[in-house]
């Protein structure tokens, strides 16, 4: 199994009705700029461990570094809900920063869904962010008002399916099964890393069945349409330098199959006042697993400049 070089220390913070699980690394000076890492959809804070191990010792020791599990993921509590709302992630992040780093400017990194959250947060709270890194947080395809009735109907249908247990997450007989699932989803993931991640991505129940640490309600579609023009208006208010990191595999194109393209995403990024785009070779959507050394060096250079 993968041997961790920099173990994290776990703590729990009460936020907006949930006990939030937070991982922290390093022993930095109190005056240093904190680095906050936000994970993606159906992922956990531990997903950043390989990148943390790839950081230089000087970088880790000069600042606080934390990663947290979003509500309903990992070791953070799931609220009593049958669907999740995107604005809650921004509110949770705001409350977390007010609790841990009140009045302090931070560096913020988000992957995938977490990348979408941090971009919107930086536009809503531009004074809180010194530098921002968005890793494959592409946003969603533009929508039309005529799609609204169908979207609302789909949401109602999925809530019904959740009540009937039709959207429950698959369970696994062992951690090996979880690791195999991770490697099937990401063929670049090595066996040792998959074995380690499986221990943090899932847990066994009293009967020995392994359950993914993600609330099935996360799979329910949002009933409200994504408005690209609102996103662009928010992007335009980001006051810090932004590094947009993407993989050479073009996971956006693979996922949306022509409904939304990398060129459209790049066009949206023009609304960000200070942005640079960087690519990591031989990597897919899970950059922090595929090429943690390249990603760590990229972040060090950007955050230290």
C-alpha positions in Angstrom: 0.0 0.0 0.0 1.1 3.6 -0.6 3.3 4.9 2.2 2.2 8.4 3.3 5.1 10.8 3.7 3.2 13.6 5.5 0.3 12.3 7.7 -2.5 14.7 8.3 -4.1 15.6 11.6 -7.9 15.4 11.7 -10.2 17.7 13.6 -14.0 18.5 13.4 -15.5 21.9 13.2 -19.3 22.6 13.8 -20.6 24.4 10.7 -24.2 25.2 9.7 -25.6 22.1 11.3 -22.8 19.7 10.3 -19.7 18.5 12.0 -17.1 19.3 9.3 -14.0 17.0 9.0 -10.8 18.9 8.4 -7.3 17.5 7.6 -4.2 19.7 8.4 -0.6 19.3 7.5 2.6 21.0 8.6 3.6 23.2 11.5 3.6 26.7 10.0 4.1 30.2 11.4 0.9 31.8 12.6 1.4 34.8 10.3 1.6 32.7 7.1 -1.1 32.7 4.4 -3.2 29.5 4.8 -3.7 27.2 1.9 -7.2 25.7 1.7 -8.0 22.7 -0.6 -11.5 21.8 -1.7 -12.2 18.4 -3.2 -14.6 17.4 -6.0 -17.9 15.6 -6.4 -18.0 12.0 -4.9 -14.5 12.5 -3.6 -12.9 13.2 -0.2 -10.2 15.5 1.3 -7.7 12.6 1.5 -7.6 12.7 -2.3 -5.0 15.5 -2.0 -2.6 13.3 0.0 -0.3 12.4 -3.0 0.0 16.1 -3.9 0.8 17.0 -0.3 3.6 14.4 -0.3 5.0 15.9 -3.5 5.3 19.4 -2.1 8.7 20.5 -1.0 9.4 20.6 2.7 10.0 24.3 2.6 6.6 25.0 1.1 4.8 22.8 3.6 6.5 24.3 6.6 5.9 27.9 5.6 2.0 27.9 5.8 -1.0 26.1 7.2 -2.5 23.6 4.7 -5.9 22.2 5.2 -8.3 20.1 3.2 -11.9 19.3 4.3 -14.7 16.9 3.4 -17.7 18.7 2.0 -21.1 18.1 3.7 -22.3 14.5 3.0 -18.8 13.4 2.0 -16.0 11.6 3.8 -16.1 12.0 7.5 -18.3 15.1 7.5 -21.9 14.6 8.6 -24.6 14.4 6.0 -27.5 16.8 6.7 -31.1 15.5 6.8 -31.8 16.2 3.1 -32.8 14.4 -0.1 -30.8 16.7 -2.4 -27.9 19.1 -2.2 -27.8 22.8 -3.1 -24.7 24.4 -4.7 -25.0 27.7 -2.6 -24.6 25.6 0.5 -21.0 24.8 -0.5 -20.2 28.5 -0.7 -21.9 29.1 2.7 -20.0 26.2 4.3 -16.7 27.5 2.9 -17.4 31.0 4.2 -18.3 29.7 7.6 -15.2 27.5 7.7 -12.9 30.4 6.9 -14.6 32.6 9.4 -14.0 29.9 12.1 -10.5 28.9 11.3 -9.0 32.1 9.7 -11.2 35.0 10.7 -10.3 38.2 8.8 -7.4 36.5 7.1 -6.6 36.3 3.4 -6.1 32.8 2.1 -4.9 30.9 -0.9 -7.6 28.7 -2.3 -7.5 25.5 -4.4 -10.5 23.6 -5.8 -10.8 20.4 -7.9 -13.7 19.7 -10.2 -16.9 20.6 -8.3 -14.6 22.2 -5.7 -13.1 24.2 -8.5 -16.5 25.5 -9.5 -17.2 26.4 -5.9 -14.0 28.3 -5.3 -14.4 30.3 -8.5 -17.9 31.4 -7.5 -16.7 32.1 -3.9 -13.8 34.2 -5.1 -16.2 36.4 -7.1 -18.6 36.7 -4.1 -15.8 37.3 -1.5 -12.9 38.8 -3.6 -11.3 40.3 -0.5 -10.8 36.9 1.1 -8.6 35.3 -1.6 -4.9 36.1 -2.3 -4.4 33.5 -5.1 -6.8 31.0 -6.6 -6.2 27.6 -8.3 -9.1 26.0 -10.2 -8.2 22.4 -11.2 -10.7 21.1 -13.9 -13.6 23.1 -12.5 -15.2 23.8 -15.9 -18.7 24.8 -14.9 -21.8 23.5 -16.8 -23.3 23.9 -20.3 -25.4 27.0 -20.9 -29.1 26.4 -20.6 -32.3 27.8 -22.1 -35.5 28.9 -20.1 -37.5 26.3 -22.0 -35.5 23.6 -20.2 -36.8 24.6 -16.8 -40.1 22.5 -16.7 -38.3 19.4 -17.7 -35.5 19.9 -15.2 -37.9 20.4 -12.4 -39.8 17.3 -13.4 -36.5 15.3 -13.5 -35.7 16.5 -10.0 -39.1 15.3 -8.7 -38.6 11.9 -10.4 -35.1 11.5 -8.9 -36.4 12.4 -5.4 -39.0 9.7 -5.9 -36.3 7.2 -7.0 -34.2 8.2 -3.9 -37.2 7.4 -1.6 -37.5 4.0 -3.2 -33.8 3.3 -2.8 -33.2 3.2 -6.6 -30.3 5.7 -6.3 -28.5 4.0 -3.4 -24.7 3.7 -4.0 -23.2 0.3 -4.7 -21.6 -1.5 -1.8 -18.4 -3.7 -2.0 -17.5 -6.9 -0.3 -14.0 -5.7 0.6 -11.6 -2.7 0.3 -10.1 -4.6 -2.7 -13.4 -4.1 -4.5 -13.4 -0.4 -3.8 -9.8 -0.2 -5.0 -10.7 -2.0 -8.2 -13.6 0.4 -8.8 -11.2 3.4 -8.4 -8.8 1.9 -10.9 -11.6 1.1 -13.3 -12.7 4.8 -13.2 -9.1 6.0 -13.5 -6.8 3.5 -15.4 -3.8 5.6 -14.5 -4.2 5.0 -10.8 -1.6 2.6 -9.5 -2.6 -0.3 -7.2 -0.8 1.0 -4.1 -2.5 4.4 -4.4 -5.9 2.7 -5.1 -5.5 0.5 -2.0 -4.7 3.6 0.1 -7.5 5.7 -1.3 -10.1 2.9 -0.8 -9.5 3.1 3.0 -10.5 6.8 2.9 -13.1 6.7 0.2 -15.2 4.0 1.8 -15.8 2.3 5.2 -17.1 -1.1 6.2 -20.4 -1.6 8.0 -21.1 -4.1 10.8 -21.6 -6.8 8.2 -18.3 -6.1 6.5 -19.8 -4.5 3.4 -17.8 -1.4 2.3 -19.9 1.7 1.7 -18.7 4.8 -0.3 -18.4 7.8 2.0 -20.8 9.9 -0.1 -24.5 10.6 0.5 -26.5 9.1 -2.4 -28.5 12.3 -2.4 -25.5 14.0 -4.1 -26.6 12.1 -7.3 -29.9 14.0 -7.5 -30.0 16.6 -10.2 -30.4 20.3 -9.2 -33.9 21.5 -10.1 -32.7 25.0 -11.1 -30.9 25.7 -14.4 -27.2 26.7 -14.6 -27.1 30.3 -15.9 -23.8 30.9 -17.7 -24.3 34.7 -17.7 -24.5 34.7 -13.9 -21.2 32.7 -13.8 -19.5 35.2 -16.0 -20.7 38.2 -13.9 -19.2 36.4 -10.8 -16.0 35.6 -12.6 -15.5 39.3 -13.5 -15.4 40.2 -9.8 -12.5 37.9 -8.9 -9.8 40.2 -7.7 -6.9 37.8 -7.3 -4.6 36.0 -9.8 -6.2 32.7 -11.0 -4.4 29.6 -12.3 -6.7 27.3 -14.3 -5.2 23.8 -14.5 -6.5 21.2 -16.9 -5.4 17.8 -18.1 -4.4 16.8 -21.6 -7.1 14.1 -21.7 -9.9 16.8 -22.1 -12.2 15.3 -19.5 -14.7 18.1 -20.2 -15.1 16.9 -23.8 -15.3 13.3 -22.8 -18.0 14.0 -20.2 -20.2 16.4 -22.2 -19.7 14.8 -25.7 -20.1 18.1 -27.6 -22.8 19.7 -25.4 -20.0 21.9 -23.8 -16.4 22.2 -25.0 -13.0 23.2 -23.7 -13.1 26.2 -26.2 -16.3 27.4 -24.5 -14.7 27.1 -21.1 -11.7 29.0 -22.2 -14.0 31.7 -23.6 -15.6 32.0 -20.2 -12.3 32.4 -18.5 -11.7 35.6 -20.4 -14.2 37.2 -17.9 -11.6 36.6 -15.2 -9.5 39.7 -14.9 -6.2 37.9 -14.1 -6.0 34.3 -15.3 -3.5 31.9 -16.8 -4.2 28.5 -18.1 -1.8 25.6 -17.5 -1.9 22.0 -18.8 -0.5 18.8 -17.2 0.6 16.1 -19.6 -0.4 12.4 -19.4 -3.2 13.1 -17.0 -7.0 12.8 -16.8 -9.5 14.5 -14.6 -7.9 13.2 -11.3 -4.7 15.2 -11.8 -3.8 15.0 -8.1 -3.7 11.2 -8.5 -2.2 10.9 -12.0 0.6 13.5 -11.8 0.9 14.8 -8.2 4.5 15.9 -8.6 3.7 18.1 -11.7 0.7 19.5 -10.0 2.5 20.2 -6.7 5.4 22.0 -8.5 2.9 24.0 -10.5 1.1 25.1 -7.4 4.3 25.9 -5.5 5.5 28.2 -8.4 2.1 30.0 -8.6 1.5 30.4 -4.9 5.1 31.5 -4.1 5.4 34.0 -6.9 
